[in-house]
Amino acid sequence: MSSSEQQLVDAEIATIAAAHADALAAGSTPGAEPRLDYPPYRATRLRHPNRPAVPTEFTPAERSRMRMRGFDPADADLTVGGEGEAIGERIIVTGRVLDTRGLPLPGRLVEVWQANAAGRYRHAADVHDAPLDPNFTGSGRCLTRPDGEFTFTTIKPGPYPWRNHENAWRPAHIHFSVLGWPGERLITQMYFPGDPLLDLDPIAQSVVDPAARQRLIARYDPEVGQPGRATGYRWDIVLGGPPGGLW
């Protein structure tokens, strides 16, 4: 039964979370990054890297070609892809890309992609039995402004089934990509507050540190929304590493 499969996943998640808590209590400082090999997320058995990353140095010519150009403001509105209104709860998602000192990182390319309100991606590989929305593009992009801010207008995505087990469903989420000047790239996911699927989702739970996992959840902010048109969420992205770089 699928319920038993979910119970097994839940038990594995709880065991790993307890080990993390024990390590913290013993004075260890385990990292806040997601676990690359995370057994409750079945596909990590085959997908996680087994060797250290190999640093790549870019030439000055390559770096110059990576300079970002301006985009059409419409690229940041995922609801203007057709002749009519996109279906679903219209939302505005805004935030800032910052370094670890809290300083803004302007000119970073931020890209998003997501499922529509019915939980289906606009992609040939998505064969979920849910309707496509011809008025919803499913992806967008913008450059961060001088204060590091980005803003997207979109539709709140729906949950969808995936193959972790027979009746596994992913919580609503938006994929984010941030591209830095030297060519480094961060890919992550933003979740929504109060989603009952979050505690059951091994992708979200692979970030075993509770505080770090909470930072993946956007905050509802009525000041971001538009009266009578869209609800609003705020979600900042903080990038570590050398000042001014992506990492």
N, C-alpha and C positions, 0 to 999 in steps of 0.2 A: 504494500500500500504506500502511496506517496507520502501520507502523513508520517509513517515510520521513517521514511528517508529524510524528511525534514527534521524529525526528532534526532536522528543520528547526526545530521549536520549541526543542529543546535548543541548537542552534547560535545561535539568536537570544538565548536566555537567557545563553549564555556570552559573546557579544559585548558585551551590555549590562553584564554583571558585570565584564568586563575593562576597559571604559571607566570604570566606577566606580572600580576599583582604580587605574587610571592617574590619575584625578582626585585621589584621595587621596594618591598618591605625589607629585603635583605641588603639594601643599599646599592643595588645595581642600577644602572641607568640605560636600560634598553632603548634603542632608537624609536623615533616616532614615525619612521617611514613604514609603508605597507610591507607585509611579509611577501617576498617573491615566491616562496614555496609555502603555501598555506593549504593544508589538506582539505579543509571544508570547501574550498574553491577547487573543484576537481580538476579543472583544466590546467592548474599551475603545475601539476605533476609533469606535464610534457612541455609547458611553455616557459618555465622560469629558467634564466641563464645559469649555467654551471661553471662559468669561467669569469674572472674579473673583467670589468669593462676596459677597453683599450682607448686611451686618450687620443684625440685627433686634433692636430694643429692646422688651422686655416692660414693660407697665404694672404698677404695684403690684398691681392686681386680678388680672391674669393670673398674676403670680408667686405670689400667695396660693393660687390654684387649683391650682398645681403641687406643693403640699406633699404629700409622700408619706404614706400611711397604712400601718398594719401589714397583713400578709398572713397567711393561714393557713400554718403551717409545711409543710403538705402540698404547697403550691405549689412548694416547692423539691425535691420528690421526683418525678422523671419516671417512676418505676417503679410508681406506685400508681394508674394510670389505668383499671384494669379489675378483674375478679373473680379473676384469677390472677396468676402471676409473669411479669414481663416477660422476654423471651428475650434472652440475650446475656450478655456479661461485665459484671457490675454494678461500677460504679466510683463513687467519691466524689471530687468536684473541689472544692477549697477554695482560698482565697487572700484577699488584702486589696486594697482599692482605696485607693491612696495618692496624695498629691501629690508633686511633684518634690523636696520636702524630706524625704520619707519619713514624713510625718504622715498618720494615717488620715483617711479621708473617710466619716463615718458617715451613715446615712440615704439613701444613694444606691440607686436602684432598679436592680438587676441582673437582666436577663432573658437566658435562653438558649433556643436552639432547635437541633435537630439531626436527622439521619437516624437510623433505628433500626439494629439490629445487622446487618440485611441491606442497609443502604445506601439506605433509602427514607424520604422525608419523609411525615409525616401531613398531606398537603396535596393538594388536588384537582389542582394543576398538575403534581404529580410522577407521571409515567406510566412510571417505571422498572419493568421486569418483575421485581420483587422483592416478597416478601410483606410485608404490613402486620402489625403486632403490636397486637392489640386491648388489650393490657395495658400499652402504652407510650404516654405522652401526647405526647412529642416536644418539649415546651416547658415552661419553668418560670420562676419569678421569686422574688426575695426582696429585702429591704432589708439593706444593710450594717449590721453591728452597731457599737457604739461604737468598737471597735478597727478598723473598716473591713472586717471579715471577712465573707465570704459562703461558703456551702457548698451544693452540689447533690449529690443522689444520682441517678444516671442509668445508662445502658448505654453501653458504648464503641461509638461509631458505626462502621458499616462504610463502605468506599469505595463510590463510585458513578460510573457513566459520566456524562460531560457532553459538550457539543457543541463543545468547542474544536477537536477533530478526531474522526475516526471511532472511534478506540480510546483516547480520553483518559479518565482516571479521576482523580477528586479524592481526595486523602488523607483519612483520618479526621480530622474536625474538629468543633468545637462553636462555633456562633455566639454571641457575647456582645454585649449592648447595655447601656450604662451611661448612666442619665439623671441629670443634675445638677439642683440646685435651680433655677437660672434657666431651665431648659428645654433646655440644650445636651445633645447626645446623641453618644456614641461607639459605633460599631459595629465590631467586629473579630472575629477568629477565633482559636481556640486549637487547636494541633496536638499530636500525641503523639510522644514520642521514638522514634527508630529506624524511622520509617515510610519505606519505600523509595520511596514516591510523592512525597515532599516535594521532592526535587531535580528532579522532572519537572513539577511543578505551577506554571504561570505565575502563579497568584494568589498563592501563597506567595512565589514568586521575584520578584514585583513589588516586594517590599521588598528592594531590591538590596544594602543594607548588611548584611553577614553577622551582625554583632553584634545589629542590630535584629531581624533575622529570627529569630535564636536566641531572642529574648525572646518570640516567639509560641509556643514549644514548652513545654508543661508539663513539670514534673519529677516523676518517679515518687517517691513518698514512702510507705514502708511504715507510717510513724506515722499517716498519714491514713486508711489502709484499716481495715477491720474483719475480724478473724480469721475465716476460713471463710465470709465473706459478700461482701466487696468489696475490690478493689484501690484504691489512693489516689493522687491527683495533686495537686500544688500549683502554682498559677499566679497571680501577682500582676498587678494592672493599675495602672500609674503614669500619672497624668493630668497634663499640663503646664498652663501658663498661670497666671493669677492665683491666689494662695493661697485655698483654700476653694472655688474654682469647679471646674467640670468641665474647662475649658481653663485 
